[in-house]
Amino acid sequence: MIATGAFSNVYDDDERAEAYAGLEFPGTYWLAFRDIPALIESHVRGNRALDFGCGTGRSTRFLRDLGFAVTGVDIAASMLERAHLIDPQGDYRLVPDGELPGLEPGSFDLVFSAFTFDNIPDLGKKVSILAALRRLLAPNGRILNLVSSPDIYLNEWASFSTKDFPENSEAVDGDTVRIVMLDVADRRPVDDVLCTEGAYLSAFDGADLVLLEVHQPLGRPEEPFAWVSETSISPWVIHVLAARRGQDAG
């Protein structure tokens, strides 16, 4: 994952990286990725993918299993160290904060970002990074942006708890919100940045991106998980984005 600006990168931490390295798709996380293959099938043509904020490589390997040739990038060296250990043949690259050097414009059919924008604090920074990702898109390329819904910080979940942070309910765009992950040994709270749907729409517009689809997955009663809030409230939002017509898409 990538965090930028004055907001601390809580993921560039050996203990947290070790916890993430063993995390696959349990519970609420499974719900985040469940519908990605269908969205890709509907919107993406081609097999070149960038995993922006790849962390320990979970989403990179997920895309590769779907048939993509994937490059994973992150600013957290401790995360990438685990990615290389788990997947020595994978293409994982350390990039500077907010920069994407060595990646050719127009070279990716899909840019996938899983939870990365939860940790980018400033709206202007979001816009500049989204614009940089847009320039990496091939003609007709797509960005899939998977982020936390504001509701995730207000409820209890199969994989997360927020009950110790009632102050989350007072947060507005740009404020820090806290959440505890229940599927890893490291139970230290994670600091995220609240970003409402309206703020994301503003960022997409500022980056010359068009929102093609917004998807909020819900859990299903027949699924083999002990859902808590997931069947009635979506913890995730998935945006499918394209370059605005007339703007460079590679």
C-alpha positions as CSV (number, residue, x, y, z in Angstrom):
1,M,0.0,0.0,0.0
2,I,1.0,3.6,-0.5
3,A,0.7,6.5,1.8
4,T,1.9,10.0,0.9
5,G,2.4,13.4,2.3
6,A,2.6,14.3,6.0
7,F,0.3,11.4,6.9
8,S,2.5,8.6,8.2
9,N,3.0,5.5,6.1
10,V,1.8,3.0,8.7
11,Y,2.5,0.1,6.3
12,D,6.2,0.7,6.0
13,D,6.7,-1.2,9.2
14,D,8.3,-4.6,9.6
15,E,5.8,-6.0,12.0
16,R,2.8,-4.9,9.9
17,A,4.5,-6.1,6.7
18,E,5.0,-9.5,8.3
19,A,1.3,-9.7,9.3
20,Y,0.2,-8.6,5.8
21,A,2.4,-11.2,4.1
22,G,0.3,-14.0,5.5
23,L,-3.0,-12.3,4.7
24,E,-5.0,-13.6,1.7
25,F,-8.8,-13.1,1.3
26,P,-10.5,-13.9,4.5
27,G,-14.0,-12.6,5.5
28,T,-14.6,-8.9,4.6
29,Y,-11.5,-8.9,2.4
30,W,-12.9,-11.7,0.3
31,L,-15.9,-9.5,-0.3
32,A,-13.6,-6.8,-1.6
33,F,-12.2,-9.0,-4.3
34,R,-15.2,-11.3,-5.1
35,D,-16.6,-9.2,-7.9
36,I,-13.4,-7.9,-9.4
37,P,-13.1,-10.6,-12.1
38,A,-16.6,-9.8,-13.4
39,L,-15.9,-6.1,-13.5
40,I,-12.6,-6.7,-15.3
41,E,-14.4,-9.0,-17.8
42,S,-17.0,-6.3,-18.5
43,H,-14.6,-3.3,-18.8
44,V,-11.0,-4.4,-19.6
45,R,-9.5,-5.5,-22.9
46,G,-5.8,-6.6,-22.9
47,N,-3.6,-8.2,-20.3
48,R,-1.1,-5.6,-19.2
49,A,-1.7,-4.5,-15.6
50,L,-0.2,-2.2,-13.0
51,D,-1.0,-2.9,-9.3
52,F,-0.6,0.5,-7.8
53,G,0.2,0.2,-4.0
54,C,0.8,-3.6,-4.3
55,G,2.0,-4.0,-0.7
56,T,3.2,-7.6,-0.1
57,G,1.8,-8.6,-3.6
58,R,-1.6,-10.1,-2.7
59,S,-3.5,-8.2,-5.3
60,T,-0.6,-8.6,-7.8
61,R,-0.8,-12.3,-7.6
62,F,-4.6,-12.1,-7.8
63,L,-4.4,-10.3,-11.1
64,R,-1.7,-12.7,-12.4
65,D,-4.0,-15.6,-11.7
66,L,-6.6,-13.8,-13.9
67,G,-4.1,-13.9,-16.8
68,F,-2.5,-10.5,-16.5
69,A,1.1,-9.6,-16.9
70,V,1.4,-7.5,-13.8
71,T,3.9,-4.9,-12.5
72,G,3.4,-4.1,-8.8
73,V,4.6,-0.8,-7.4
74,D,4.8,0.5,-3.8
75,I,6.7,3.0,-1.7
76,A,7.0,0.7,1.3
77,A,10.3,-1.2,1.1
78,S,9.3,-3.5,4.0
79,M,6.2,-4.6,2.1
80,L,8.1,-5.2,-1.2
81,E,10.7,-7.3,0.7
82,R,7.9,-9.7,1.6
83,A,6.4,-9.6,-1.9
84,H,9.8,-10.7,-3.3
85,L,10.2,-13.5,-0.7
86,I,6.7,-14.9,-1.4
87,D,6.9,-14.4,-5.2
88,P,10.6,-14.3,-6.4
89,Q,9.6,-14.2,-10.1
90,G,7.1,-11.3,-9.7
91,D,7.8,-7.8,-11.0
92,Y,7.7,-5.6,-7.9
93,R,9.2,-2.1,-7.9
94,L,9.9,0.4,-5.3
95,V,8.8,3.9,-6.3
96,P,9.3,7.3,-4.7
97,D,6.4,9.0,-2.8
98,G,3.9,10.1,-5.4
99,E,6.0,9.3,-8.4
100,L,5.9,6.6,-11.0
101,P,9.3,6.5,-12.8
102,G,10.3,3.9,-15.3
103,L,6.7,3.2,-16.5
104,E,5.9,4.1,-20.1
105,P,2.8,6.2,-20.8
106,G,0.1,4.2,-22.5
107,S,1.5,0.9,-21.4
108,F,-1.2,-0.6,-19.2
109,D,-4.7,-2.0,-20.1
110,L,-5.6,-2.0,-16.4
111,V,-4.4,0.0,-13.5
112,F,-5.7,-1.6,-10.3
113,S,-5.5,0.1,-6.9
114,A,-6.6,-1.9,-3.8
115,F,-7.1,0.3,-0.7
116,T,-4.2,2.6,-1.7
117,F,-6.2,5.8,-1.8
118,D,-7.4,5.2,1.7
119,N,-4.0,6.4,2.8
120,I,-3.4,9.4,0.5
121,P,-4.3,12.3,2.7
122,D,-4.6,15.4,0.5
123,L,-7.2,15.7,-2.2
124,G,-4.8,17.5,-4.5
125,K,-2.3,14.6,-4.1
126,K,-5.1,12.2,-5.0
127,V,-5.8,14.2,-8.2
128,S,-2.1,14.4,-9.2
129,I,-1.6,10.6,-8.7
130,L,-4.8,9.8,-10.5
131,A,-3.7,12.0,-13.4
132,A,-0.4,10.2,-13.5
133,L,-2.1,6.8,-13.5
134,R,-4.4,8.0,-16.3
135,R,-1.3,8.8,-18.5
136,L,-0.2,5.2,-18.0
137,L,-3.4,3.8,-19.6
138,A,-3.4,2.3,-23.0
139,P,-6.1,3.5,-25.4
140,N,-9.4,2.2,-23.9
141,G,-7.5,1.3,-20.7
142,R,-9.3,1.3,-17.4
143,I,-8.6,2.1,-13.7
144,L,-10.2,0.0,-11.0
145,N,-10.1,1.8,-7.7
146,L,-11.0,-0.3,-4.7
147,V,-11.5,1.8,-1.6
148,S,-13.0,1.7,1.8
149,S,-16.6,3.0,2.2
150,P,-17.0,5.7,4.9
151,D,-19.3,3.1,6.5
152,I,-16.5,0.8,7.2
153,Y,-15.3,3.1,10.0
154,L,-18.7,3.2,11.7
155,N,-19.6,-0.4,12.0
156,E,-18.4,-3.9,13.1
157,W,-17.4,-6.4,10.5
158,A,-16.2,-10.0,10.1
159,S,-12.6,-8.7,9.6
160,F,-12.6,-5.3,11.2
161,S,-13.6,-3.5,14.4
162,T,-14.2,0.2,15.0
163,K,-16.0,0.2,18.3
164,D,-13.1,1.7,20.2
165,F,-13.1,4.7,17.9
166,P,-16.4,6.6,18.3
167,E,-14.7,9.7,17.1
168,N,-14.8,8.3,13.6
169,S,-18.5,9.3,13.5
170,E,-17.4,13.0,13.6
171,A,-14.8,12.7,10.8
172,V,-15.1,14.7,7.6
173,D,-13.2,14.5,4.4
174,G,-9.4,14.5,5.1
175,D,-9.7,13.5,8.7
176,T,-7.9,10.5,10.2
177,V,-10.1,7.5,11.0
178,R,-9.0,4.4,12.8
179,I,-9.8,0.7,12.4
180,V,-8.5,-2.6,13.8
181,M,-7.9,-5.6,11.5
182,L,-9.1,-8.8,13.1
183,D,-7.5,-11.3,10.6
184,V,-3.9,-10.6,11.5
185,A,-1.8,-10.9,14.6
186,D,-0.9,-7.2,14.5
187,R,-3.9,-5.6,16.2
188,R,-2.5,-2.1,16.3
189,P,-5.0,0.4,14.9
190,V,-4.6,1.4,11.3
191,D,-4.9,5.1,10.5
192,D,-6.8,5.8,7.3
193,V,-8.0,9.0,5.7
194,L,-11.7,9.5,5.3
195,C,-12.8,10.2,1.7
196,T,-16.4,10.4,0.8
197,E,-17.9,9.6,-2.6
198,G,-18.3,13.3,-3.3
199,A,-14.7,13.9,-2.7
200,Y,-13.7,11.0,-5.0
201,L,-15.9,12.3,-7.7
202,S,-14.2,15.7,-7.5
203,A,-10.8,14.0,-7.6
204,F,-11.8,11.9,-10.7
205,D,-13.0,15.1,-12.5
206,G,-9.8,16.9,-11.6
207,A,-7.7,14.1,-13.0
208,D,-9.7,14.0,-16.3
209,L,-11.2,10.6,-15.5
210,V,-14.8,9.5,-16.3
211,L,-16.6,7.2,-13.8
212,L,-18.0,4.3,-15.8
213,E,-19.4,2.2,-13.0
214,V,-19.5,2.3,-9.2
215,H,-20.0,-1.0,-7.4
216,Q,-20.6,-1.6,-3.7
217,P,-20.5,-5.3,-2.9
218,L,-22.7,-6.8,-0.3
219,G,-22.3,-10.2,1.5
220,R,-24.8,-12.9,0.7
221,P,-26.4,-15.0,3.5
222,E,-25.4,-18.3,1.8
223,E,-21.7,-17.4,1.7
224,P,-19.4,-19.3,4.2
225,F,-18.5,-16.3,6.3
226,A,-19.9,-15.0,9.7
227,W,-21.0,-11.7,8.2
228,V,-21.7,-9.0,10.8
229,S,-22.8,-5.9,8.8
230,E,-21.8,-7.0,5.3
231,T,-25.2,-8.2,4.1
232,S,-26.8,-4.8,4.6
233,I,-24.0,-2.3,4.5
234,S,-21.1,-2.3,1.9
235,P,-17.7,-1.9,3.4
236,W,-16.1,-1.3,0.0
237,V,-16.6,0.9,-3.1
238,I,-15.1,-0.1,-6.5
239,H,-14.8,2.7,-9.1
240,V,-14.3,1.8,-12.8
241,L,-12.6,4.7,-14.5
242,A,-11.6,5.7,-18.0
243,A,-9.7,8.7,-19.4
244,R,-12.0,11.5,-20.4
245,R,-12.4,11.6,-24.2
246,G,-9.9,14.0,-25.7
247,Q,-7.4,13.6,-22.9
248,D,-4.2,11.5,-23.3
249,A,-4.7,7.9,-22.5
250,G,-1.3,6.8,-23.7
